[in-house]
Amino acid sequence: MAESYDLVIIGSGIHGAGIAQAAAARGLSVLVLEQSGIASGTSSRSSKLIHGGLRYLESGQFSLVRECLRERALLLELAPQLVKLQPFYIPVYRDTTRRPWLLRAGLSLYALLGGLQPAVRFRRVPSGLWQNLDGLDTAHLQAVFQYSDAQTDDAALTRAVMCSAQQMGAQLKIPATFTGARLGQDGERDSIIEYRHNGQIETCAATVLVNAAGPWVQQVLGRITPAPAQLGIDLVQGTHLVVPGTLTQGIYYVEAEDKRAVFVMPWQGNTLVGTTESAYHGDPAAVRPLPQEQAYLLRTLARYFPHYRSGQPVLATMAGLRVLPASGSGTEGGALSVNARSRETVLHPDQQDHPRLLTVYGGKLTTYRLTAERVMTRLAGVLPVRKVVADTRHLKLG
Ligand SMILES: Cc1cc2nc3c(=O)[nH]c(=O)nc-3n(C[C@H](O)[C@H](O)[C@H](O)COP(=O)(O)OP(=O)(O)OC[C@H]3O[C@@H](n4cnc5c(N)ncnc54)[C@H](O)[C@@H]3O)c2cc1C
């Protein structure tokens, strides 16, 4: 007899880990299948920010910003070693598109959505202090705004969430590659799931299968029978570079030549610069930083930090893939503007009344806990009710 679980989750990125934690906290039996390693996908290649998403205000995603700010406040409390508040600086030059009045309005709205707490307030940095800003170019500089947001180690946060799930009984198999599933038919309680573990094909049964495979989401759906409906998505590549040099004051939020926001951040004793947005159509496992992305990020860095103009070695590069609603445009490697597209996480059940499969599309590191709670609410009528072990709003991490 195949072992049976309440929930089998494919993927141990931040969403798989978060859903495993929320399910184990409800006393449910959980198995997580991961093909490579915890956080080996997008969850180790993000900008590493637990942020309210100031730039989402421009596309009117107010409820997302409010939610992100609430989750940020909670994570600062639950994981103080992993999630830390940082000063963020936005310089405004003569040719910067977003003018001081617009930034002031945006930052005021941001503070309002965050309940006017000290951690969401902003200020204008007096010009007498500009020379302290890590060598920021002051030629034609008109204003610098400072506000706060949080930085994390995305892979360490994911491991901490998975560890919390395991402490409450969730099982994790690595390397375990999901190879197929047959969803329960006509009154059958369970679906049958197949995976390759240590070179062997193994099977198990689950009341609900959760597809948290990030950019592999459609590949996983393609291995399920009867074939579930798929939502149209685009994979959008984002690259970061690590260059030598430490920033002592915080994180810089600058405008690149195409008007996109780029972050320049302190990272493990060096400086992390990112990100880009390029269309991607290949195998998610084969995503690599592109030469044009590297050149774009180095040009942006040199534009704002003159001491990088003489050229710097690049210590590391990394590329991750966002899952966004399909737009129907974008050539391979072509730069995209995706800011206006929704960053809301989409939970897609195979059937409305009695889901046997739930797929997670998109999402953010910042809101992983809320997404996991929403998955639990969506599956409430299907999963058994067990003795509650904990509440994720109070579970310390790390
Ligand atoms: C460039 C970039 C910057 C970002 N910056 C931020 C940020 O600063 N802040 C923020 O909040 N969000 C950010 N995001 C969004 C955030 O990083 C992602 O939404 C999140 O990490 C996605 O996590 P996930 O668990 O859905 O996917 P992943 O982390 O990709 O995890 C999916 C897992 O599934 C596994 N898997 C796939 N197929 C199988 C299979 N067949 N069998 C077993 N396992 C399988 C993979 O190995 C992988 O480990 C960023 C995203 C990108 C791309």
The ligand as an SDF file (V2000), in Angstrom:
LIG
                    3D

 53 58  0  0  0  0  0  0  0  0999 V2000
   14.7970   38.3390  -10.1400 C   0  0  0  0  0  0  0  0  0  0  0  0
   13.7400   38.2020   -9.0880 C   0  0  0  0  0  0  0  0  0  0  0  0
   13.7610   39.0570   -7.9800 C   0  0  0  0  0  0  0  0  0  0  0  0
   12.7800   38.9180   -6.9940 C   0  0  0  0  0  0  0  0  0  0  0  0
   12.8620   39.7100   -5.8930 N   0  0  0  0  0  0  0  0  0  0  0  0
   11.9520   39.5870   -4.9220 C   0  0  0  0  0  0  0  0  0  0  0  0
   12.0880   40.3620   -3.7280 C   0  0  0  0  0  0  0  0  0  0  0  0
   13.0500   41.1040   -3.5410 O   0  0  0  0  0  0  0  0  0  0  0  0
   11.1250   40.2290   -2.7740 N   0  0  0  0  0  0  0  0  0  0  0  0
   10.0510   39.3940   -2.9490 C   0  0  0  0  0  0  0  0  0  0  0  0
    9.2070   39.3610   -2.0580 O   0  0  0  0  0  0  0  0  0  0  0  0
    9.9240   38.6060   -4.0370 N   0  0  0  0  0  0  0  0  0  0  0  0
   10.8450   38.6900   -5.0140 C   0  0  0  0  0  0  0  0  0  0  0  0
   10.7640   37.8980   -6.1380 N   0  0  0  0  0  0  0  0  0  0  0  0
    9.6790   36.9010   -6.2040 C   0  0  0  0  0  0  0  0  0  0  0  0
   10.0500   35.6520   -5.3880 C   0  0  0  0  0  0  0  0  0  0  0  0
   11.4300   35.4410   -5.3900 O   0  0  0  0  0  0  0  0  0  0  0  0
    9.3490   34.4190   -5.9540 C   0  0  0  0  0  0  0  0  0  0  0  0
    7.9670   34.6690   -6.0650 O   0  0  0  0  0  0  0  0  0  0  0  0
    9.5060   33.1920   -5.0750 C   0  0  0  0  0  0  0  0  0  0  0  0
   10.8570   32.9680   -4.7340 O   0  0  0  0  0  0  0  0  0  0  0  0
    8.9450   31.9810   -5.8070 C   0  0  0  0  0  0  0  0  0  0  0  0
    9.0340   30.8720   -4.9590 O   0  0  0  0  0  0  0  0  0  0  0  0
    8.4130   29.4820   -5.3820 P   0  0  0  0  0  0  0  0  0  0  0  0
    8.4710   28.6230   -4.1950 O   0  0  0  0  0  0  0  0  0  0  0  0
    7.0750   29.6960   -6.0110 O   0  0  0  0  0  0  0  0  0  0  0  0
    9.3510   28.9600   -6.5810 O   0  0  0  0  0  0  0  0  0  0  0  0
   10.8570   28.3820   -6.5250 P   0  0  0  0  0  0  0  0  0  0  0  0
   11.6700   29.0530   -5.4970 O   0  0  0  0  0  0  0  0  0  0  0  0
   11.3680   28.4230   -7.9130 O   0  0  0  0  0  0  0  0  0  0  0  0
   10.6580   26.8750   -6.0530 O   0  0  0  0  0  0  0  0  0  0  0  0
   10.1360   25.8750   -6.9070 C   0  0  0  0  0  0  0  0  0  0  0  0
   10.8200   24.5700   -6.5130 C   0  0  0  0  0  0  0  0  0  0  0  0
   10.1590   23.5010   -7.1660 O   0  0  0  0  0  0  0  0  0  0  0  0
   11.1210   22.5210   -7.4720 C   0  0  0  0  0  0  0  0  0  0  0  0
   10.5950   21.6540   -8.5350 N   0  0  0  0  0  0  0  0  0  0  0  0
   10.2310   22.0220   -9.7790 C   0  0  0  0  0  0  0  0  0  0  0  0
    9.8060   20.9560  -10.4730 N   0  0  0  0  0  0  0  0  0  0  0  0
    9.8790   19.8770   -9.6540 C   0  0  0  0  0  0  0  0  0  0  0  0
    9.5860   18.4910   -9.7830 C   0  0  0  0  0  0  0  0  0  0  0  0
    9.1270   17.9760  -10.9410 N   0  0  0  0  0  0  0  0  0  0  0  0
    9.7820   17.6850   -8.7230 N   0  0  0  0  0  0  0  0  0  0  0  0
   10.2580   18.1580   -7.5530 C   0  0  0  0  0  0  0  0  0  0  0  0
   10.5750   19.4730   -7.3780 N   0  0  0  0  0  0  0  0  0  0  0  0
   10.3710   20.3280   -8.3980 C   0  0  0  0  0  0  0  0  0  0  0  0
   12.3220   23.3420   -7.9100 C   0  0  0  0  0  0  0  0  0  0  0  0
   13.5330   22.6120   -7.8360 O   0  0  0  0  0  0  0  0  0  0  0  0
   12.2830   24.5150   -6.9320 C   0  0  0  0  0  0  0  0  0  0  0  0
   13.0970   24.3000   -5.7970 O   0  0  0  0  0  0  0  0  0  0  0  0
   11.7460   37.9660   -7.1330 C   0  0  0  0  0  0  0  0  0  0  0  0
   11.7190   37.1260   -8.2420 C   0  0  0  0  0  0  0  0  0  0  0  0
   12.7200   37.2240   -9.2070 C   0  0  0  0  0  0  0  0  0  0  0  0
   12.7180   36.3040  -10.3720 C   0  0  0  0  0  0  0  0  0  0  0  0
  1  2  1  0
  2  3  1  0
  2 52  2  0
  3  4  2  0
  4  5  1  0
  4 50  1  0
  5  6  2  0
  6  7  1  0
  6 13  1  0
  7  8  2  0
  7  9  1  0
  9 10  1  0
 10 11  2  0
 10 12  1  0
 12 13  2  0
 13 14  1  0
 14 15  1  0
 14 50  1  0
 15 16  1  0
 16 17  1  0
 16 18  1  0
 18 19  1  0
 18 20  1  0
 20 21  1  0
 20 22  1  0
 22 23  1  0
 23 24  1  0
 24 25  2  0
 24 26  1  0
 24 27  1  0
 27 28  1  0
 28 29  2  0
 28 30  1  0
 28 31  1  0
 31 32  1  0
 32 33  1  0
 33 34  1  0
 33 48  1  0
 34 35  1  0
 35 36  1  0
 35 46  1  0
 36 37  1  0
 36 45  1  0
 37 38  2  0
 38 39  1  0
 39 40  1  0
 39 45  2  0
 40 41  1  0
 40 42  2  0
 42 43  1  0
 43 44  2  0
 44 45  1  0
 46 47  1  0
 46 48  1  0
 48 49  1  0
 50 51  2  0
 51 52  1  0
 52 53  1  0
M  END
$$$$
